[in-house]
Amino acid sequence: ELPADWLARCRRLGCVGVDLNHRELSRTLIAQAHAARLKVLCYTVNDPQRAALLESWGLDVLITDAVDEIAAG
């Protein structure tokens, strides 16, 4: 579970990105991360429809086991 102060923690630690379970992501969270100049990575997306949705939200990197079903964007 993503802590409420995730962005403050990232800033304090000098992070360049956040890596989360895809279930934690929302369009708003990705936008907040990008506004803070952070990359957003997620794991493990094996559903092509979910992958397409995340990509439409601006996700930077997606980790999958279904490389034969999810094309690189």
N, CA and C of each residue as an Amber inpcrd file, in Angstrom:
protein
   219
   0.8480000  -1.1870000   0.0000000   0.0000000   0.0000000   0.0000000
   0.8850000   1.2380000   0.0000000   0.5420000   2.1650000  -0.8400000
   1.2980000   3.4020000  -0.9770000   0.9950000   4.3250000   0.2010000
   2.0230000   4.7680000   0.9280000   1.7620000   5.6540000   2.0620000
   1.2760000   7.0260000   1.5980000   0.5000000   7.6650000   2.4310000
  -0.0720000   8.9730000   2.0880000   1.0090000  10.0200000   1.8050000
   2.1560000   9.8790000   2.4480000   3.2320000  10.8670000   2.2740000
   4.2860000  10.4050000   1.2640000   3.8760000   9.6040000   0.2840000
   4.8120000   9.0260000  -0.6740000   5.6180000  10.0920000  -1.4080000
   4.9880000  11.1740000  -1.8040000   5.6880000  12.2030000  -2.5680000
   6.7270000  12.9150000  -1.7050000   6.3760000  13.2200000  -0.4740000
   7.3380000  13.8490000   0.4430000   8.5340000  12.9240000   0.6780000
   8.2800000  11.6470000   0.8130000   9.3750000  10.6770000   1.0040000
  10.2830000  10.6450000  -0.2220000   9.6730000  10.6440000  -1.3960000
  10.4700000  10.6320000  -2.6250000  11.3540000  11.8710000  -2.7160000
  10.7900000  13.0060000  -2.4000000  11.5700000  14.2500000  -2.4410000
  12.7020000  14.2220000  -1.4250000  12.4080000  13.7670000  -0.2060000
  13.4180000  13.7100000   0.8520000  14.5650000  12.7720000   0.4750000
  14.2490000  11.6850000  -0.1970000  15.2560000  10.6890000  -0.5570000
  15.9380000  10.9620000  -1.8990000  15.4690000  11.9700000  -2.6180000
  16.0690000  12.2940000  -3.9090000  15.7700000  11.2550000  -4.9880000
  14.5990000  10.6550000  -4.9270000  14.2190000   9.6140000  -5.8880000
  14.0430000  10.2030000  -7.2890000  14.2370000   9.3560000  -8.2790000
  13.9910000   9.7490000  -9.6660000  12.7500000   9.0530000 -10.2170000
  12.2000000   8.1050000  -9.4600000  11.0180000   7.3930000  -9.9060000
  10.3620000   6.6230000  -8.7830000   9.1660000   6.1390000  -9.0720000
   8.4360000   5.2770000  -8.1450000   8.0970000   3.9910000  -8.8910000
   8.1990000   2.8730000  -8.1910000   7.9490000   1.5510000  -8.7560000
   6.8900000   0.8870000  -7.8910000   5.7030000   0.6690000  -8.4650000
   4.5560000   0.1880000  -7.6930000   3.8690000  -0.9860000  -8.3690000
   3.1180000  -1.7260000  -7.5710000   2.1980000  -2.6950000  -8.1260000
   1.1690000  -1.9150000  -8.9440000   0.8490000  -2.4000000 -10.1110000
  -0.0690000  -1.6550000 -10.9900000  -1.4200000  -1.3890000 -10.3350000
  -1.8030000  -2.1970000  -9.3740000  -3.0960000  -1.9900000  -8.7010000
  -3.1190000  -0.7050000  -7.8710000  -1.9510000  -0.1810000  -7.5380000
  -1.8440000   1.0550000  -6.7490000  -1.9780000   2.3060000  -7.6130000
  -1.8960000   2.1490000  -8.9330000  -1.8300000   3.3130000  -9.8080000
  -3.1970000   3.8600000 -10.1870000  -3.2060000   5.1650000 -10.3860000
  -4.3710000   5.8630000 -10.9190000  -3.8420000   6.9470000 -11.8490000
  -4.7240000   7.4770000 -12.6490000  -4.3330000   8.5800000 -13.5290000
  -3.7950000   9.7530000 -12.6930000  -4.4470000  10.0150000 -11.5790000
  -4.0440000  11.1280000 -10.7100000  -2.6560000  10.9050000 -10.1160000
  -2.3950000   9.7010000  -9.6410000  -1.0930000   9.4240000  -9.0450000
   0.0180000   9.5840000 -10.0730000  -0.1960000   9.0790000 -11.2820000
   0.8170000   9.2300000 -12.3340000   1.0340000  10.6990000 -12.6470000
  -0.0280000  11.4730000 -12.7260000   0.0910000  12.9130000 -12.9900000
   0.8520000  13.6170000 -11.8700000   0.5730000  13.2610000 -10.6220000
   1.2940000  13.8640000  -9.4900000   2.7790000  13.5380000  -9.5580000
   3.1000000  12.2940000  -9.8580000   4.5030000  11.8960000  -9.9600000
   5.1970000  12.6520000 -11.0900000   4.5570000  12.7310000 -12.2320000
   5.1530000  13.4500000 -13.3550000   5.3240000  14.9310000 -13.0550000
   4.3660000  15.5200000 -12.3550000   4.4870000  16.9310000 -11.9710000
   5.6860000  17.1480000 -11.0610000   6.0460000  16.1130000 -10.3060000
   7.2100000  16.1770000  -9.4220000   8.4840000  15.7030000 -10.1410000
   8.3800000  15.5080000 -11.4540000   9.5050000  15.0890000 -12.3000000
  10.0080000  13.6870000 -11.9490000   9.0740000  12.8100000 -11.5460000
   9.3940000  11.4180000 -11.2470000   8.8880000  10.5240000 -12.3700000
   9.6540000   9.4940000 -12.6800000   9.2040000   8.4520000 -13.6040000
   8.3170000   7.4880000 -12.8230000   7.3980000   6.8260000 -13.5180000
   6.4930000   5.8690000 -12.8780000   6.6650000   4.5090000 -13.5570000
   7.0040000   3.5150000 -12.7440000   7.1660000   2.1360000 -13.1990000
   6.1630000   1.2850000 -12.4540000   5.7230000   0.2040000 -13.0900000
   4.8190000  -0.6890000 -12.3710000   5.0540000  -2.1410000 -12.7510000
   4.6330000  -2.9990000 -11.8860000   4.7540000  -4.4510000 -12.0660000
   3.4390000  -5.0940000 -11.6770000   3.1980000  -6.2420000 -11.8650000
   3.4170000  -7.0950000 -13.0070000   2.0890000  -7.1390000 -13.7510000
   2.0340000  -6.4590000 -14.8770000   0.8070000  -6.3140000 -15.6510000
   0.8080000  -7.3820000 -16.7380000  -0.1210000  -8.3160000 -16.6550000
  -0.2050000  -9.3760000 -17.6530000  -1.4750000  -9.3110000 -18.4900000
  -2.3050000  -8.3180000 -18.2310000  -3.5460000  -8.1330000 -18.9780000
  -3.3500000  -7.0110000 -20.0040000  -3.4760000  -7.3070000 -21.2930000
  -3.2610000  -6.2860000 -22.3280000  -4.1590000  -5.0520000 -22.1790000
  -5.4000000  -5.2300000 -21.7390000  -6.2980000  -4.0770000 -21.5680000
  -5.8200000  -3.1700000 -20.4390000  -5.3660000  -3.7740000 -19.3530000
  -4.8370000  -2.9790000 -18.2350000  -3.5730000  -2.2490000 -18.6760000
  -2.7260000  -2.9310000 -19.4260000  -1.4950000  -2.3090000 -19.9260000
  -1.8210000  -1.0980000 -20.7980000  -2.8060000  -1.2470000 -21.6860000
  -3.1940000  -0.1370000 -22.5590000  -3.7440000   1.0400000 -21.7550000
  -4.5280000   0.7500000 -20.7280000  -5.0650000   1.8150000 -19.8820000
  -3.9370000   2.5670000 -19.1800000  -3.0140000   1.8330000 -18.5890000
  -1.8920000   2.4640000 -17.8920000  -1.0570000   3.3080000 -18.8540000
  -0.8420000   2.7970000 -20.0410000  -0.0960000   3.5540000 -21.0480000
  -0.8330000   4.8480000 -21.3990000  -2.1530000   4.7800000 -21.4980000
  -2.9310000   5.9860000 -21.8200000  -2.8580000   7.0240000 -20.7070000
  -2.5710000   6.5760000 -19.4920000  -2.4130000   7.4850000 -18.3560000
  -1.0110000   8.0900000 -18.2940000  -0.0890000   7.6020000 -19.1270000
   1.2520000   8.1600000 -19.1560000   2.2930000   7.3460000 -18.4140000
   1.9900000   6.1080000 -18.0880000   2.9560000   5.2490000 -17.4190000
   4.2600000   5.2100000 -18.2050000   5.3910000   5.2620000 -17.5000000
   6.6960000   5.2800000 -18.1580000   7.2450000   3.8840000 -18.4500000
   7.1260000   2.9660000 -17.5040000   7.6820000   1.6200000 -17.6650000
   6.7090000   0.6050000 -17.0860000   6.5260000  -0.4830000 -17.8300000
   5.6300000  -1.5530000 -17.4140000   6.4090000  -2.8640000 -17.4110000
   6.3010000  -3.5980000 -16.3290000   6.9200000  -4.9190000 -16.2270000
   5.8200000  -5.9520000 -16.3960000   6.0930000  -6.9650000 -17.2470000
   5.0940000  -7.9850000 -17.5380000   5.7520000  -9.3510000 -17.7030000
   4.9730000 -10.3830000 -17.4730000   5.3790000 -11.7450000 -17.7970000
   4.7980000 -12.1400000 -19.1550000   3.8690000 -11.3490000 -19.6670000
   3.1510000 -11.6600000 -20.9010000   3.7460000 -10.9220000 -22.0870000
   5.0400000 -11.1040000 -22.3050000   5.7130000 -10.3710000 -23.3890000
   5.1770000 -10.7460000 -24.7620000   4.5550000 -11.9040000 -24.8700000
   3.9720000 -12.3180000 -26.1480000   2.5980000 -11.6950000 -26.3890000
   2.0070000 -11.0990000 -25.3560000   0.6700000 -10.5080000 -25.4850000
   0.6550000  -8.9880000 -25.3880000   1.6760000  -8.4210000 -24.7840000
   1.7140000  -6.9770000 -24.5760000   2.8710000  -6.4070000 -25.3790000
   2.5310000  -5.6480000 -26.4000000   3.5440000  -5.0700000 -27.2780000
   4.1780000  -3.8370000 -26.6420000   5.4220000  -3.6190000 -26.9420000
   6.1090000  -2.4020000 -26.4660000   5.4490000  -1.1920000 -27.0900000
   5.2650000  -0.1450000 -26.2600000   4.5640000   1.0460000 -26.7360000
   5.4000000   2.1180000 -27.2100000
